[in-house]
Amino acid sequence: MPFEIQNCPLCSSNQSIHFDTREFRGYQVTNKLCSNCGLVYQSPRMTDQELTIFYEHEYRQVYQGSEGPLQTDLVVQGQRAEYLLKFVQGENIETVQRHLDVGSSAGALLIEFHKAFECQSVGIEPGQVYRDYSKKRGLMVYDSLDSLDEAKDFDLISMAHVLEHLPDPVDYLSRLRKSTITPKGWLLLEVPNLYAHDCFEVAHLVSFSAHTITQVVEQAGFQINALIKHGHPRSSLIPLYITLLAQPDSDQKSKRLRPESGVSMKRQAGMLHRKMLSKLFPRKAWIS
């Protein structure tokens, strides 16, 4: 049964308006806009129990028509991992001892970071087939944080295209800060950009702009060191993604939530800009 979300995942307000409804591969997906803070989130959606079953049995089939990794999927993951590594190295992070990749998929990011930093790299991947695939590559991959023997003292935690799948992103990041990351560790996040990505998918419970992802990260107790919008590896022109680096905030005072206004107008303008770039410069707008 569809599960109505009564409170915004960011600010807990119960005031929202309809933002978008569409069909995504046989599923009707409806998103609301929080009237208080400007976060866009899916409601109604699957219950937490239904989501668990969905990821175990349907997710990969719905999204790629196969339970295991496809060659195109592996290529994209490898290109994304290379870009994220360059982003991290560009922020002068030279030493990593323990790296945790949440949502490690086929393990591309684990391999790239292990080679670059000669660190211990550990993955969390709920999908059995992808987890088995990663283990055959010699990677340490677990089904959840609870399965890790030492789920603490990681000085780099990465989550690439994971946070938008979580029902309570603030709570999840808060728990990582309190129990998993070192006091001066780094948090690497990448999410689809609401103002450029056609992001309203059945598995995306939250859709972030640069503003709202910043609010989520700050409310979870982190401070952002770097944030960029880009299209790699799919586009040279369209800012499909938001990538950021953050660290635990040593100042434990809670930050004031800053609402975002004009979300609907920004979405319309961003998607129009994407359409124009696709028409004028198709080969740069979309990399084959």
N, C-alpha and C positions, 0 to 999 in steps of 0.2 A: 504493500500500500504506500502511496506517496506520503512523505513525511514533511509536514510544514515546519519551517524554521521560524520560531517565534521571536528570536532575538538575534541581532546582528553579531556575527563572529568576531567583530573588532570592538565595537563600543557597547554591545548588549542592548541597544535601543530596540524597542518593539515597533518602531515606526518605519515603514518602507512603502515604496511604490513599485509598480510593475516596470521592468526595464526591457525585457526581451523574451520572446517565446519562439522556438523553432524546433524542427525535427532533426535529430542527429542519429543517423544510422538505425532507425527504427525506434528511437526513444524520443519522447517529447521533453525538451529541456526549457525550463523557465527560470529566468534570473530576475532578482529584485535589486533595487537600489535603496540603500539605507538613507533615510531622510535626514539622519543626524550627522553621519560622518562621511557618506559618499562611497562606501564600500559596495561592490556588486557581488552578490552571492546567489547560489542556486537554491530555489525554494518554489515548490516542493522538490524533495530529492529522495534517494533511497535512505532507509534507516542504516545505522551503523552495522547491524547484522547483515542486512542485504548488501551493503558495500563489501563486507568481508567475503561473502559468497561470490559476488560479482568479480572481485579481483582474483579469486581462486579458480573460477570456472569460465568466465566470459570475457574478461577485459581484453586479453590478447587477441581473441577471435574477433571481437567487435572492432578493434582498432587496426589489426593488420591481417586478419584472416588466418592466423597461424599461432599455435601455442609457443613455438620456439622462435629464435631469432632468424630473421630474413637477412639476406646479404645487404639489401638497401638499408635496413635498420642498423646493421653493424657499421656500415660506412658512415652514416650520419652520426652515430654515437662516437665514432672515432674522431671525426672532424670537430664535433662539439667538445670533446675532451681536450683536444689540442688547443682550441681557442680558450677554454677555461684555464688551462695551465698557463698560457701566455698572459692572461689577465692577472692571475695570481702573481706570477713572476714580475709583471710590470709594476706591482705594488711593493716591490722589494722584499718579498717574503723569501728568504733564502734557506731557512731551516724548518723542516717539519719532521717530528719524531713519530707521531701516531696520527693517521688519517682515517676518518670514518666517512664513508659515502652512503647516505641514506637514500634508498631507491637506486641501487647500483646497477640494476638491469644486467647487461651482458658483461659488465666489468671494465669498460673502456677507460673510465676515469680512474679506477683503481690502478690499472696498468700504467697510465701516463704519470700519475703522481708518484707511484712507487719508483719508476725509472728516474724521474727528475730529482726526487729528494732522498732516495734510498731509505724510505720510511716504511714503517709497518702500515699497510693499507687494509682496512677491513670494510666489508660491505654489508648492508642490510637490504635484502630483496625478498619481498613476500611471495613472488611467483616461483613455484617449484621448478618449472622447466628452465627458467632463466638462472635460477640458483644452481641447479645441477650443471648447466652449461658453464657457469663461472667456475665452479669447483673443478671441472675437468680441465680448466685452464690454469689450475693451481692456485686459485684465489680463495681467501677466507671470506665466506659469505654466509650470513645467518638470516633467519626468517624475521627476526624482530630484535629490538634492543634488549628485551628480556632474556633472549637466548645467549647473549654475550656474557662470557665469564667476567670480563673486565670492561664494563660499559662506562668507563670514566677516563679522565686524563687524556683526552684527544685534543691535540693542539690545532687541528684543522678538521672541520666538519663541512662536508659539501652536500647540497640538496639541489640537484638540477632537475627541474620540472617535476617536483614532488609537492611543494607547499600548496599548490592550487588544488591538490587532491585531498587535502586534510580538512576535516570538518571544523577543527578549532586550531588554526595556525598559531595564534598567540600562545595558547597553552602548551603546544608541542615545543615551540622554540624556547619558552620559559623553562620547561623541564630539561631541555638540552643544556641551557645555560647553568642551571642549578646543579645538575648531576653528571654531565657528560663532558663538557668542554673545559679546558683549563682557563684560569682567570685571564690570561693574556692570549688565549687561542683565537683562531679565525673561523668565522662562519661565512661560507661561500654559498650564495643562493642564485638560482636563475628561474624565472617564471615567464609565461607569456605576457605580452604587453596589451592591456585592454584596448589601447588606442591604436593598435596596428594589427594585432593577431585576431583571427577569426576563432576566438577562444571559448565560445559557448558550447562545450562538449559535455556529455553525460558524466564523465569522470572528473570534470573540473567543478569543484564545489565553490570556489572563490575565484574571481577574476580581478587581477591587480593592475593598477596604474603605478607609476613611479611614486606617486604621492602616498597611495594606500599601502604599498609594500613597505615604504619607509615607516609609516605609522605602526604597522604590525611589528616590525623589527624593533622599533623603539619601545613599544608597549611591552614587549617580551624581555626587555632589559639589556638590549644591545645598542651600540652606537655605530653608525655607518661611516666607514672610511672611504669607500669609493662606490660609485653607482654609474652604470652606463646603459644606454639603450642601443641595440644593434640588431642585425639580422642574421649573423653567422650561425650555422653554415648554409642557410637557405636563401639569403638575400644580401646583396651588396648595398641596397638602398632603403629597404623597408625596416624600420625598427621593431621587429617582431618580438624581441625579448628584452627583459630587464635583468641585468646581472649586477650583483653587489657583493661587497666584502664588508663584514662587520666584526666587532669584538664586544665581549661583555663590557657593559658600562660600569666603570668603577664608582661612579656617582649613583648610588642606589635610590636617589629620589625619583619618584615616578614622573615621567614627562607628560605634559599636557597634550591631550589628543587634539590634533589640528584637522578639522573637517576639510573635505575637498568639495568645491562647488563646480557647477557647469559640466558634470560628468557626461550627461547625454550629448551635449553639444560637442565636447571634446572627442567622444567616441565617433560621432557622425563625421566630424572634420578629419579625424585620423583615418577612418575607413575610406573616405573620399580621396584623401591624399594617396593612400595605398592603391586605389583603383587607377588614379591618374598615372602614377609611376609604373604600374603594371602595363598600361597601355602605351606610354611613351617610350619606356626603356625595358621591354620584356626580358631581355637576356640578363640585365643587371638586377632587375627587380626579383627575378626568380632563377636561381642557379640550378641547372639541371644536374 
